[in-house]
Amino acid sequence: MSSPGAIAFQIGPIVIRWYGILMATSIVVGLWLGYRQAKREGLPADDIVSVGQWAILAGLVGARVYEVVFNWDYYGRYPSKIVAVWEGGLAMHGGLIVGPLVGVWLARRWNVPILRGLDVTAPPMVLGQAIGRWGNFFNEEAFGRPTDLPWKLYISPEHRPLGYAQYEFFHPTFLYESLWDLAVFLMLIGWLRPRLRGRPGSLFFAYIGLYSIGRFAIEALRLDSFWLGSFRVPQLASVVGMLVAVVGMAWTNRRSASPVTG
């Protein structure tokens, strides 16, 4: 369930929220980095950015639909909140499913190199996630179990889940994921990119796998997980992500032996 969202500033009737600022920043930074890397690799940068823009839009829609479906108890009672994305409430796994699928479909239609394009977009995507996660901080959401650790996060009473009103400090799981995403970004550009050169698509699948490992671990601490029976849906999705990464890496490695790469 999303909260109204912390206001950064207001100009007359126009309200600008921190969540929206951080989401916009993550998108702009991601597209800029993707454009620069595509130029560096001699790829059609303008076309890749165009595909990326539509993929981002589709990913945002997918993230919102995922959030609404698994929180239907709330959104079914307040249907006007379904479109209130500026208040938060974007489920990353929904975006990771829909965004790349739409991107691949458009790249195929527009004759944009698919696998190399995915490799270009993987580091900007995870860096954008690292930035965007800070929207959860301002909204006081996506936090974990109560804790007394030195880096504990204070949550105001109105944002504490039912049954946790007596606790003041919680695990800042948004921070854990932001730091993990930043670490994945650095691994992709500093260590894996040079080693996976010549294997188109491998960097993208490495991103999917690394992100999924971190998300699986961090999700165990969160209090707002979606549940399917006795299983956390984000952890199930992370397991699927790890399997996709393993299969994808094996496929791209085998494909790299072929003289034709995409």
Secondary structure by P-SEA (a helix, b strand, c coil): cccccccccccccccccaaaaaaaaaaaaaaaaaaaaaaaaccaaaaaaaaaaaaaaaaaaaaaaaaaaaaaaaaaaccccccccccccccaaaaaacaaaaaaaaaaaacccaaaaaaaaaaaaaaaaaaacccccccccccccccccccbbbbccccccccccccccccaaaaaaaaaaaaaaaaaacccccccccccaaaaaaaaaaaaaaaaaaacccccccccccccaaaaaaaaaaaaaaaaaaaaaaaaaccccc
